[in-house]
Structure formats: C-alpha cells, structure tokens
Amino acid sequence: MKLALLSSVPLRTLLFFGAILGITRAIELDDIRNITVTDVTTSSISLTWIEPKGNSSFYRVQWTDGNVSRSNNVTTTNITITNLTAGAQYEITVTAVTNEGRTEGLNTSVSQYTKPGEIGTPTVSTNTSSISLQWTSPPGEVFKYRLEWTSNGDMRNVCTHDNFAVLSELIPGTSYTISVIAVAGDNQTEGQAHRLTAVTKPEVVRNITVTDITTSSISLTWIEPKGNSSFYRVQWTDGNVSRSNNVTTTNITITNLTAGAQYEITVTAVTNEGRTEGLNTSVSQYTKPGEIGTPTVSTTTSSISLQWTSPPGEVFKYRLEWTSNGDMRNVCTYGNFAVLSELIPGTSYTISVIAVAGDNQTEGQAHRLTAVTSKEMLLPFVLQLCGVCWFFGLIPVLLSHE
C-alpha cells in the first residue's frame, strides 16, 4: 500500500522532501560536549570529549600553534596529538562530521600549552649567603622560570624571565635543594623540575688565638663561625714542610714541630662532606727555641767569657742577662759566645743565656749558671808599697836598726 502510494508521488516531489530531510539531519548534528585535556607532555596533548547528539561519522581534530596547522580524523571520542613543540600554545578544535565528510557540526575549541622542557644542568657559584645559578634554555618555548627551595623550614619561590638567578639571604655552610622549573605562557603549565643541591660557603672562623707554645708544639683556639660547618681544616707550614689535620672541636694542639721555627697556620671551616670551604683565617707563630748546652766559662778580674753549643732547631739570636751593682744588665749576640765586661773582681754572677726566635719575642728556656770573677792579686800592691818606702828612705832606716 505504502509502496503504491510513493509510486504515485512525482519524482521532483520526492527529491524535494529528501533534501529537506537531509538538512534536518544536518541541523540535528550538534556540537561535541565536554572537551577535556586529559594529559600533557612536552610533545603531546591528549583530549577526550562526549559525542554530540545526533549521528556523526567521525570527528575532525585540527590544531595550530599560530605558525603550523595540522588535522586528523578519528572515529573515537579521544585523541593524542603528538610531535608538538615544547612549551607552545595550541588552539585545538574538534568537529563532528557526517554525510561522508560533507556535513559538519559546530566545532568546539580548547587552548592548551604543552609542557616546557627541562633545563640543562646549571653552573653554580656560591658565597656565604647566596647561590648563583645559570642554565641553558630547554628546547621549545619558555615564558619564565620558577625556582623553589627551602630556607629555615619555609618553602621559598622566585621567578625570573632570564636564564640565571641569585638566591640570597641564605645561611652560611648550609645545603639547599633547589628546583628550577620552566613555565609556559599560561603561568600554570610547568615542565619537569631540574633539581640540584648547592651548599653555601661557611663563614670564617673568629678570634683565632695562640694559647700555648713549647719547643715542639703550638696550641690554638677559635670561635666557631656563624651558620653551619661540619669540621675545621687546620693547615700549617714552616716554609719547607706542610701538614694538615681535620678537627671537629674549636681547638687544636699541633705537635712534632721544629724548635724556634716560624709556622704559618690557617684554620678553615668546611662543610658538604669536605667539598665546600669558607675563607681561611691565618696566624703566624714561632715555637720556642731550645735550651743551649752547658757553656764553657773563663774569667778575669773584670770579665766572664762564655761559649756554648746551639740547641736543636733554629735560633735567631741569644740574650744574656745578669745583675751588676743591683742593676739588671742585658747583652745580645748572634754568635755562640759572649764576653761580659766591666765586672767587679772576686764577685759571683748568676748569668742566664736565652735563645730567641726570629720574632725577637719568643724565647726558649733560660740556661742559668754561676761564675765568679778572679780576685785581684796582692803582690803588685806589696811591690808598689815597697817602692814608696824605698823612695822615702824607710827601708834603709829599718835595715840599719837590724
């Protein structure tokens, strides 16, 4: 019955109503719904959406970064667009298509940045209160960089549009884990963080003081620096031989030194398992010279001569001291002998011979001895008296009485 009815309708009428039906179906092809970005990498963007009302044959996905445009047709409600530029903004449209590609619904768009790449390994320089970093840009596009680190338990952030940054107001001798993150132009899409550890230099030690000196040792103490440090590196040299020792305390006694020698001693605060050092603090100190050997002594009525052997080690000069008429007397010599003159005959003198180091201040143990000047002989006096008596005729008178 229906077939007979249609056969009675003119062909032109059928074509007209067919076109109307096609238009109606195209009008019923709605735009897609809930287009959502599900994943982003440095080179891809993944999308999903809900199919539109009505019928569709496939979906036409088009994307552009403003310079290059691409498209792809898919029959599923999702797509992963690949081979994109890192950190670039892409405008993506998805359109439902039917009628063998000839009829499209309204498109739906989304704008999305790919993730920026990871920066190259930065070069790092430090001082006691700051860390400076410089790096190469990753491939693709970057709007800015965000740096984050923890200081005193608080997370700190700083942003820069350059390829370098300086983190300031840091604690000396402290290890910092720093993240450098490239950020895309939407101020939200971030790349893989490049993490590194950098250590600020320790401060210098304070108030280094020599507390004791012997012929073979020097004792030091100091005040720990501000900030943090793991240990102290103590180095010393006499100009010929250099030695070092690490200590965790703020004092040290350096032993096995040469008597009377000058030592340059430096103390440096160290952290980061021995890899990061602060500026050193130095002190110059002589050890005490040794004590001389027992001198040989010879005397006259007015002088005492002494000669001795040098002590082990080094000596700059010798100082001799004694008391004469209640006054302390001194004389210095660069040789191994000395003559004390203008002394009183027959008098006992206590003499100290002291080796002195090159700073003219550091002195060794005094070698003390007692020596007595010779007494004046009576014979010259007697002969002189006899001569006087002879001159005045006293001796012939005395002889005549006999």
LUMZALO-378542 format. One record per residue (C-alpha): residue in three letters; residue number from 1; y, z, x negated. Coordinates in steps of 0.25 Angstrom, whole numbers, plus 5000, padded with zeros to 4 digits. Layout:
<recs>
rec r ALA	k NUM	v Y	w Z	u X;
...
</recs>
This chain:
<recs>
rec r MET	k 1	v 5000	w 5000	u 5000;
rec r LYS	k 2	v 5010	w 5004	u 4989;
rec r LEU	k 3	v 5006	w 4992	u 4980;
rec r ALA	k 4	v 5008	w 4983	u 4992;
rec r LEU	k 5	v 5022	w 4990	u 4994;
rec r LEU	k 6	v 5026	w 4988	u 4980;
rec r SER	k 7	v 5022	w 4973	u 4980;
rec r SER	k 8	v 5031	w 4971	u 4991;
rec r VAL	k 9	v 5043	w 4976	u 4983;
rec r PRO	k 10	v 5051	w 4966	u 4975;
rec r LEU	k 11	v 5049	w 4966	u 4960;
rec r ARG	k 12	v 5064	w 4967	u 4958;
rec r THR	k 13	v 5064	w 4980	u 4966;
rec r LEU	k 14	v 5052	w 4986	u 4958;
rec r LEU	k 15	v 5059	w 4983	u 4945;
rec r PHE	k 16	v 5072	w 4990	u 4950;
rec r PHE	k 17	v 5065	w 5002	u 4954;
rec r GLY	k 18	v 5057	w 5002	u 4941;
rec r ALA	k 19	v 5070	w 5002	u 4933;
rec r ILE	k 20	v 5075	w 5014	u 4942;
rec r LEU	k 21	v 5062	w 5021	u 4939;
rec r GLY	k 22	v 5063	w 5019	u 4924;
rec r ILE	k 23	v 5078	w 5024	u 4924;
rec r THR	k 24	v 5074	w 5036	u 4932;
rec r ARG	k 25	v 5063	w 5040	u 4922;
rec r ALA	k 26	v 5073	w 5038	u 4910;
rec r ILE	k 27	v 5082	w 5047	u 4917;
rec r GLU	k 28	v 5071	w 5057	u 4919;
rec r LEU	k 29	v 5069	w 5057	u 4904;
rec r ASP	k 30	v 5076	w 5070	u 4900;
rec r ASP	k 31	v 5081	w 5074	u 4886;
rec r ILE	k 32	v 5072	w 5083	u 4878;
rec r ARG	k 33	v 5073	w 5098	u 4879;
rec r ASN	k 34	v 5074	w 5110	u 4869;
rec r ILE	k 35	v 5074	w 5102	u 4856;
rec r THR	k 36	v 5072	w 5113	u 4845;
rec r VAL	k 37	v 5071	w 5113	u 4830;
rec r THR	k 38	v 5058	w 5120	u 4826;
rec r ASP	k 39	v 5058	w 5118	u 4811;
rec r VAL	k 40	v 5068	w 5114	u 4800;
rec r THR	k 41	v 5065	w 5111	u 4785;
rec r THR	k 42	v 5073	w 5105	u 4774;
rec r SER	k 43	v 5068	w 5091	u 4778;
rec r SER	k 44	v 5063	w 5092	u 4793;
rec r ILE	k 45	v 5067	w 5097	u 4807;
rec r SER	k 46	v 5057	w 5100	u 4818;
rec r LEU	k 47	v 5060	w 5099	u 4832;
rec r THR	k 48	v 5054	w 5101	u 4846;
rec r TRP	k 49	v 5058	w 5099	u 4860;
rec r ILE	k 50	v 5053	w 5099	u 4874;
rec r GLU	k 51	v 5050	w 5086	u 4881;
rec r PRO	k 52	v 5060	w 5081	u 4891;
rec r LYS	k 53	v 5058	w 5080	u 4906;
rec r GLY	k 54	v 5052	w 5066	u 4910;
rec r ASN	k 55	v 5044	w 5057	u 4902;
rec r SER	k 56	v 5046	w 5053	u 4887;
rec r SER	k 57	v 5038	w 5044	u 4878;
rec r PHE	k 58	v 5043	w 5050	u 4865;
rec r TYR	k 59	v 5055	w 5057	u 4858;
rec r ARG	k 60	v 5065	w 5051	u 4849;
rec r VAL	k 61	v 5070	w 5060	u 4838;
rec r GLN	k 62	v 5082	w 5056	u 4830;
rec r TRP	k 63	v 5089	w 5063	u 4819;
rec r THR	k 64	v 5100	w 5061	u 4809;
rec r ASP	k 65	v 5108	w 5069	u 4798;
rec r GLY	k 66	v 5120	w 5061	u 4800;
rec r ASN	k 67	v 5116	w 5051	u 4790;
rec r VAL	k 68	v 5102	w 5046	u 4793;
rec r SER	k 69	v 5096	w 5045	u 4806;
rec r ARG	k 70	v 5081	w 5045	u 4810;
rec r SER	k 71	v 5072	w 5046	u 4822;
rec r ASN	k 72	v 5058	w 5048	u 4826;
rec r ASN	k 73	v 5050	w 5047	u 4839;
rec r VAL	k 74	v 5040	w 5057	u 4843;
rec r THR	k 75	v 5031	w 5060	u 4855;
rec r THR	k 76	v 5031	w 5075	u 4853;
rec r THR	k 77	v 5041	w 5085	u 4856;
rec r ASN	k 78	v 5043	w 5089	u 4842;
rec r ILE	k 79	v 5047	w 5082	u 4828;
rec r THR	k 80	v 5049	w 5086	u 4814;
rec r ILE	k 81	v 5059	w 5077	u 4807;
rec r THR	k 82	v 5057	w 5076	u 4792;
rec r ASN	k 83	v 5063	w 5070	u 4780;
rec r LEU	k 84	v 5077	w 5077	u 4783;
rec r THR	k 85	v 5087	w 5081	u 4773;
rec r ALA	k 86	v 5088	w 5096	u 4770;
rec r GLY	k 87	v 5100	w 5103	u 4776;
rec r ALA	k 88	v 5105	w 5092	u 4784;
rec r GLN	k 89	v 5109	w 5092	u 4799;
rec r TYR	k 90	v 5101	w 5083	u 4808;
rec r GLU	k 91	v 5104	w 5079	u 4822;
rec r ILE	k 92	v 5091	w 5077	u 4830;
rec r THR	k 93	v 5089	w 5070	u 4843;
rec r VAL	k 94	v 5077	w 5070	u 4852;
rec r THR	k 95	v 5076	w 5060	u 4863;
rec r ALA	k 96	v 5065	w 5058	u 4873;
rec r VAL	k 97	v 5061	w 5043	u 4875;
rec r THR	k 98	v 5053	w 5035	u 4885;
rec r ASN	k 99	v 5051	w 5021	u 4890;
rec r GLU	k 100	v 5045	w 5017	u 4877;
rec r GLY	k 101	v 5057	w 5021	u 4870;
rec r ARG	k 102	v 5067	w 5014	u 4878;
rec r THR	k 103	v 5072	w 5027	u 4886;
rec r GLU	k 104	v 5077	w 5039	u 4880;
rec r GLY	k 105	v 5082	w 5052	u 4886;
rec r LEU	k 106	v 5093	w 5060	u 4881;
rec r ASN	k 107	v 5092	w 5065	u 4867;
rec r THR	k 108	v 5092	w 5080	u 4862;
rec r SER	k 109	v 5098	w 5083	u 4849;
rec r VAL	k 110	v 5097	w 5095	u 4839;
rec r SER	k 111	v 5105	w 5097	u 4826;
rec r GLN	k 112	v 5097	w 5103	u 4815;
rec r TYR	k 113	v 5099	w 5105	u 4799;
rec r THR	k 114	v 5087	w 5104	u 4790;
rec r LYS	k 115	v 5085	w 5116	u 4781;
rec r PRO	k 116	v 5093	w 5115	u 4767;
rec r GLY	k 117	v 5084	w 5114	u 4755;
rec r GLU	k 118	v 5082	w 5126	u 4745;
rec r ILE	k 119	v 5092	w 5127	u 4733;
rec r GLY	k 120	v 5088	w 5125	u 4719;
rec r THR	k 121	v 5085	w 5137	u 4710;
rec r PRO	k 122	v 5099	w 5143	u 4707;
rec r THR	k 123	v 5105	w 5146	u 4694;
rec r VAL	k 124	v 5108	w 5161	u 4694;
rec r SER	k 125	v 5118	w 5169	u 4685;
rec r THR	k 126	v 5121	w 5184	u 4687;
rec r ASN	k 127	v 5130	w 5195	u 4683;
rec r THR	k 128	v 5130	w 5210	u 4686;
rec r SER	k 129	v 5136	w 5208	u 4700;
rec r SER	k 130	v 5133	w 5193	u 4704;
rec r ILE	k 131	v 5123	w 5182	u 4705;
rec r SER	k 132	v 5128	w 5167	u 4704;
rec r LEU	k 133	v 5119	w 5156	u 4709;
rec r GLN	k 134	v 5120	w 5141	u 4708;
rec r TRP	k 135	v 5110	w 5131	u 4714;
rec r THR	k 136	v 5107	w 5117	u 4717;
rec r SER	k 137	v 5108	w 5112	u 4732;
rec r PRO	k 138	v 5095	w 5108	u 4739;
rec r PRO	k 139	v 5092	w 5094	u 4743;
rec r GLY	k 140	v 5099	w 5090	u 4756;
rec r GLU	k 141	v 5111	w 5097	u 4762;
rec r VAL	k 142	v 5116	w 5111	u 4762;
rec r PHE	k 143	v 5128	w 5117	u 4769;
rec r LYS	k 144	v 5129	w 5130	u 4761;
rec r TYR	k 145	v 5120	w 5141	u 4754;
rec r ARG	k 146	v 5117	w 5155	u 4758;
rec r LEU	k 147	v 5114	w 5166	u 4748;
rec r GLU	k 148	v 5108	w 5179	u 4752;
rec r TRP	k 149	v 5104	w 5191	u 4744;
rec r THR	k 150	v 5102	w 5206	u 4746;
rec r SER	k 151	v 5112	w 5216	u 4740;
rec r ASN	k 152	v 5111	w 5231	u 4742;
rec r GLY	k 153	v 5101	w 5228	u 4753;
rec r ASP	k 154	v 5110	w 5219	u 4761;
rec r MET	k 155	v 5108	w 5204	u 4763;
rec r ARG	k 156	v 5120	w 5196	u 4757;
rec r ASN	k 157	v 5123	w 5182	u 4760;
rec r VAL	k 158	v 5133	w 5172	u 4754;
rec r CYS	k 159	v 5135	w 5157	u 4757;
rec r THR	k 160	v 5140	w 5146	u 4749;
rec r HIS	k 161	v 5142	w 5131	u 4750;
rec r ASP	k 162	v 5141	w 5129	u 4735;
rec r ASN	k 163	v 5129	w 5129	u 4726;
rec r PHE	k 164	v 5132	w 5142	u 4720;
rec r ALA	k 165	v 5135	w 5157	u 4724;
rec r VAL	k 166	v 5138	w 5170	u 4717;
rec r LEU	k 167	v 5132	w 5183	u 4723;
rec r SER	k 168	v 5142	w 5194	u 4720;
rec r GLU	k 169	v 5143	w 5209	u 4721;
rec r LEU	k 170	v 5129	w 5211	u 4717;
rec r ILE	k 171	v 5122	w 5223	u 4710;
rec r PRO	k 172	v 5120	w 5223	u 4695;
rec r GLY	k 173	v 5106	w 5222	u 4690;
rec r THR	k 174	v 5100	w 5218	u 4704;
rec r SER	k 175	v 5090	w 5208	u 4708;
rec r TYR	k 176	v 5095	w 5199	u 4720;
rec r THR	k 177	v 5086	w 5190	u 4728;
rec r ILE	k 178	v 5095	w 5178	u 4733;
rec r SER	k 179	v 5093	w 5167	u 4743;
rec r VAL	k 180	v 5100	w 5154	u 4742;
rec r ILE	k 181	v 5099	w 5146	u 4755;
rec r ALA	k 182	v 5105	w 5133	u 4759;
rec r VAL	k 183	v 5111	w 5132	u 4773;
rec r ALA	k 184	v 5112	w 5120	u 4781;
rec r GLY	k 185	v 5125	w 5115	u 4789;
rec r ASP	k 186	v 5122	w 5123	u 4801;
rec r ASN	k 187	v 5123	w 5136	u 4793;
rec r GLN	k 188	v 5109	w 5140	u 4799;
rec r THR	k 189	v 5099	w 5131	u 4793;
rec r GLU	k 190	v 5095	w 5137	u 4779;
rec r GLY	k 191	v 5086	w 5131	u 4768;
rec r GLN	k 192	v 5075	w 5139	u 4760;
rec r ALA	k 193	v 5081	w 5150	u 4753;
rec r HIS	k 194	v 5081	w 5150	u 4738;
rec r ARG	k 195	v 5078	w 5164	u 4733;
rec r LEU	k 196	v 5081	w 5169	u 4719;
rec r THR	k 197	v 5082	w 5183	u 4712;
rec r ALA	k 198	v 5094	w 5185	u 4703;
rec r VAL	k 199	v 5098	w 5198	u 4696;
rec r THR	k 200	v 5112	w 5203	u 4693;
rec r LYS	k 201	v 5114	w 5208	u 4679;
rec r PRO	k 202	v 5114	w 5223	u 4676;
rec r GLU	k 203	v 5127	w 5229	u 4673;
rec r VAL	k 204	v 5130	w 5234	u 4658;
rec r VAL	k 205	v 5125	w 5248	u 4655;
rec r ARG	k 206	v 5136	w 5258	u 4653;
rec r ASN	k 207	v 5140	w 5269	u 4643;
rec r ILE	k 208	v 5130	w 5266	u 4632;
rec r THR	k 209	v 5131	w 5278	u 4623;
rec r VAL	k 210	v 5124	w 5281	u 4610;
rec r THR	k 211	v 5119	w 5295	u 4612;
rec r ASP	k 212	v 5111	w 5298	u 4599;
rec r ILE	k 213	v 5109	w 5292	u 4585;
rec r THR	k 214	v 5099	w 5294	u 4574;
rec r THR	k 215	v 5096	w 5286	u 4561;
rec r SER	k 216	v 5085	w 5278	u 4569;
rec r SER	k 217	v 5089	w 5279	u 4584;
rec r ILE	k 218	v 5101	w 5277	u 4594;
rec r SER	k 219	v 5101	w 5283	u 4608;
rec r LEU	k 220	v 5109	w 5277	u 4619;
rec r THR	k 221	v 5112	w 5280	u 4633;
rec r TRP	k 222	v 5120	w 5272	u 4644;
rec r ILE	k 223	v 5123	w 5272	u 4659;
rec r GLU	k 224	v 5115	w 5262	u 4668;
rec r PRO	k 225	v 5123	w 5250	u 4673;
rec r LYS	k 226	v 5128	w 5248	u 4687;
rec r GLY	k 227	v 5118	w 5241	u 4696;
rec r ASN	k 228	v 5103	w 5239	u 4693;
rec r SER	k 229	v 5095	w 5238	u 4680;
rec r SER	k 230	v 5081	w 5238	u 4676;
rec r PHE	k 231	v 5081	w 5243	u 4662;
rec r TYR	k 232	v 5090	w 5242	u 4649;
rec r ARG	k 233	v 5088	w 5234	u 4637;
rec r VAL	k 234	v 5093	w 5240	u 4624;
rec r GLN	k 235	v 5094	w 5232	u 4612;
rec r TRP	k 236	v 5098	w 5236	u 4598;
rec r THR	k 237	v 5100	w 5229	u 4584;
rec r ASP	k 238	v 5105	w 5233	u 4571;
rec r GLY	k 239	v 5108	w 5218	u 4568;
rec r ASN	k 240	v 5095	w 5215	u 4562;
rec r VAL	k 241	v 5084	w 5220	u 4571;
rec r SER	k 242	v 5086	w 5220	u 4587;
rec r ARG	k 243	v 5078	w 5229	u 4596;
rec r SER	k 244	v 5078	w 5231	u 4611;
rec r ASN	k 245	v 5072	w 5241	u 4622;
rec r ASN	k 246	v 5072	w 5242	u 4637;
rec r VAL	k 247	v 5074	w 5255	u 4644;
rec r THR	k 248	v 5076	w 5260	u 4658;
rec r THR	k 249	v 5084	w 5272	u 4654;
rec r THR	k 250	v 5099	w 5272	u 4651;
rec r ASN	k 251	v 5096	w 5277	u 4637;
rec r ILE	k 252	v 5088	w 5274	u 4624;
rec r THR	k 253	v 5085	w 5278	u 4610;
rec r ILE	k 254	v 5084	w 5267	u 4600;
rec r THR	k 255	v 5075	w 5271	u 4589;
rec r ASN	k 256	v 5070	w 5265	u 4575;
rec r LEU	k 257	v 5084	w 5261	u 4571;
rec r THR	k 258	v 5089	w 5260	u 4557;
rec r ALA	k 259	v 5098	w 5271	u 4552;
rec r GLY	k 260	v 5112	w 5268	u 4550;
rec r ALA	k 261	v 5111	w 5255	u 4557;
rec r GLN	k 262	v 5120	w 5249	u 4567;
rec r TYR	k 263	v 5114	w 5245	u 4581;
rec r GLU	k 264	v 5119	w 5237	u 4592;
rec r ILE	k 265	v 5113	w 5242	u 4605;
rec r THR	k 266	v 5114	w 5235	u 4618;
rec r VAL	k 267	v 5110	w 5240	u 4632;
rec r THR	k 268	v 5107	w 5230	u 4643;
rec r ALA	k 269	v 5104	w 5233	u 4658;
rec r VAL	k 270	v 5092	w 5224	u 4662;
rec r THR	k 271	v 5086	w 5221	u 4676;
rec r ASN	k 272	v 5078	w 5210	u 4683;
rec r GLU	k 273	v 5065	w 5213	u 4674;
rec r GLY	k 274	v 5073	w 5211	u 4661;
rec r ARG	k 275	v 5079	w 5198	u 4665;
rec r THR	k 276	v 5093	w 5202	u 4668;
rec r GLU	k 277	v 5102	w 5209	u 4659;
rec r GLY	k 278	v 5116	w 5215	u 4660;
rec r LEU	k 279	v 5127	w 5215	u 4649;
rec r ASN	k 280	v 5123	w 5224	u 4638;
rec r THR	k 281	v 5131	w 5236	u 4632;
rec r SER	k 282	v 5131	w 5238	u 4617;
rec r VAL	k 283	v 5133	w 5249	u 4608;
rec r SER	k 284	v 5133	w 5249	u 4592;
rec r GLN	k 285	v 5127	w 5261	u 4585;
rec r TYR	k 286	v 5123	w 5265	u 4571;
rec r THR	k 287	v 5111	w 5274	u 4569;
rec r LYS	k 288	v 5113	w 5286	u 4560;
rec r PRO	k 289	v 5111	w 5283	u 4545;
rec r GLY	k 290	v 5100	w 5291	u 4538;
rec r GLU	k 291	v 5102	w 5303	u 4529;
rec r ILE	k 292	v 5103	w 5300	u 4514;
rec r GLY	k 293	v 5093	w 5304	u 4503;
rec r THR	k 294	v 5096	w 5317	u 4495;
rec r PRO	k 295	v 5107	w 5313	u 4485;
rec r THR	k 296	v 5107	w 5316	u 4470;
rec r VAL	k 297	v 5118	w 5324	u 4466;
rec r SER	k 298	v 5126	w 5326	u 4453;
rec r THR	k 299	v 5139	w 5335	u 4452;
rec r THR	k 300	v 5150	w 5338	u 4443;
rec r THR	k 301	v 5160	w 5350	u 4444;
rec r SER	k 302	v 5169	w 5341	u 4453;
rec r SER	k 303	v 5159	w 5331	u 4460;
rec r ILE	k 304	v 5146	w 5329	u 4466;
rec r SER	k 305	v 5139	w 5315	u 4465;
rec r LEU	k 306	v 5128	w 5311	u 4475;
rec r GLN	k 307	v 5119	w 5299	u 4476;
rec r TRP	k 308	v 5109	w 5297	u 4487;
rec r THR	k 309	v 5100	w 5287	u 4494;
rec r SER	k 310	v 5103	w 5279	u 4506;
rec r PRO	k 311	v 5096	w 5283	u 4519;
rec r PRO	k 312	v 5087	w 5273	u 4527;
rec r GLY	k 313	v 5095	w 5263	u 4535;
rec r GLU	k 314	v 5109	w 5259	u 4534;
rec r VAL	k 315	v 5121	w 5267	u 4529;
rec r PHE	k 316	v 5136	w 5263	u 4529;
rec r LYS	k 317	v 5141	w 5274	u 4520;
rec r TYR	k 318	v 5139	w 5289	u 4516;
rec r ARG	k 319	v 5149	w 5300	u 4519;
rec r LEU	k 320	v 5148	w 5313	u 4511;
rec r GLU	k 321	v 5155	w 5326	u 4515;
rec r TRP	k 322	v 5157	w 5339	u 4508;
rec r THR	k 323	v 5166	w 5351	u 4509;
rec r SER	k 324	v 5176	w 5353	u 4497;
rec r ASN	k 325	v 5186	w 5365	u 4498;
rec r GLY	k 326	v 5183	w 5367	u 4512;
rec r ASP	k 327	v 5186	w 5352	u 4516;
rec r MET	k 328	v 5176	w 5342	u 4521;
rec r ARG	k 329	v 5176	w 5330	u 4512;
rec r ASN	k 330	v 5170	w 5316	u 4514;
rec r VAL	k 331	v 5167	w 5304	u 4506;
rec r CYS	k 332	v 5161	w 5291	u 4510;
rec r THR	k 333	v 5153	w 5282	u 4501;
rec r TYR	k 334	v 5145	w 5269	u 4503;
rec r GLY	k 335	v 5136	w 5271	u 4491;
rec r ASN	k 336	v 5125	w 5281	u 4489;
rec r PHE	k 337	v 5133	w 5290	u 4481;
rec r ALA	k 338	v 5145	w 5299	u 4481;
rec r VAL	k 339	v 5153	w 5308	u 4472;
rec r LEU	k 340	v 5161	w 5320	u 4478;
rec r SER	k 341	v 5172	w 5323	u 4468;
rec r GLU	k 342	v 5183	w 5334	u 4467;
rec r LEU	k 343	v 5173	w 5345	u 4469;
rec r ILE	k 344	v 5174	w 5359	u 4465;
rec r PRO	k 345	v 5165	w 5363	u 4453;
rec r GLY	k 346	v 5154	w 5372	u 4456;
rec r THR	k 347	v 5155	w 5370	u 4471;
rec r SER	k 348	v 5143	w 5368	u 4481;
rec r TYR	k 349	v 5146	w 5356	u 4490;
rec r THR	k 350	v 5138	w 5352	u 4503;
rec r ILE	k 351	v 5138	w 5337	u 4504;
rec r SER	k 352	v 5134	w 5328	u 4516;
rec r VAL	k 353	v 5130	w 5314	u 4513;
rec r ILE	k 354	v 5130	w 5306	u 4526;
rec r ALA	k 355	v 5126	w 5291	u 4529;
rec r VAL	k 356	v 5136	w 5284	u 4538;
rec r ALA	k 357	v 5133	w 5272	u 4547;
rec r GLY	k 358	v 5141	w 5259	u 4548;
rec r ASP	k 359	v 5150	w 5264	u 4559;
rec r ASN	k 360	v 5156	w 5275	u 4550;
rec r GLN	k 361	v 5152	w 5285	u 4560;
rec r THR	k 362	v 5137	w 5286	u 4562;
rec r GLU	k 363	v 5132	w 5296	u 4551;
rec r GLY	k 364	v 5118	w 5300	u 4546;
rec r GLN	k 365	v 5112	w 5314	u 4543;
rec r ALA	k 366	v 5120	w 5320	u 4532;
rec r HIS	k 367	v 5113	w 5323	u 4519;
rec r ARG	k 368	v 5118	w 5337	u 4515;
rec r LEU	k 369	v 5117	w 5342	u 4500;
rec r THR	k 370	v 5124	w 5353	u 4492;
rec r ALA	k 371	v 5129	w 5350	u 4478;
rec r VAL	k 372	v 5137	w 5359	u 4468;
rec r THR	k 373	v 5148	w 5354	u 4458;
rec r SER	k 374	v 5146	w 5359	u 4444;
rec r LYS	k 375	v 5153	w 5371	u 4439;
rec r GLU	k 376	v 5164	w 5369	u 4428;
rec r MET	k 377	v 5159	w 5374	u 4414;
rec r LEU	k 378	v 5166	w 5386	u 4407;
rec r LEU	k 379	v 5165	w 5380	u 4393;
rec r PRO	k 380	v 5177	w 5371	u 4394;
rec r PHE	k 381	v 5185	w 5383	u 4399;
rec r VAL	k 382	v 5180	w 5392	u 4387;
rec r LEU	k 383	v 5183	w 5382	u 4377;
rec r GLN	k 384	v 5197	w 5380	u 4383;
rec r LEU	k 385	v 5199	w 5395	u 4383;
rec r CYS	k 386	v 5195	w 5396	u 4368;
rec r GLY	k 387	v 5205	w 5385	u 4365;
rec r VAL	k 388	v 5216	w 5392	u 4371;
rec r CYS	k 389	v 5212	w 5405	u 4364;
rec r TRP	k 390	v 5212	w 5398	u 4350;
rec r PHE	k 391	v 5225	w 5392	u 4353;
rec r PHE	k 392	v 5232	w 5405	u 4355;
rec r GLY	k 393	v 5224	w 5411	u 4343;
rec r LEU	k 394	v 5216	w 5421	u 4351;
rec r ILE	k 395	v 5203	w 5417	u 4345;
rec r PRO	k 396	v 5207	w 5419	u 4330;
rec r VAL	k 397	v 5212	w 5433	u 4334;
rec r LEU	k 398	v 5199	w 5436	u 4341;
rec r LEU	k 399	v 5191	w 5431	u 4329;
rec r SER	k 400	v 5200	w 5440	u 4319;
rec r HIS	k 401	v 5197	w 5452	u 4327;
rec r GLU	k 402	v 5182	w 5450	u 4324;
</recs>
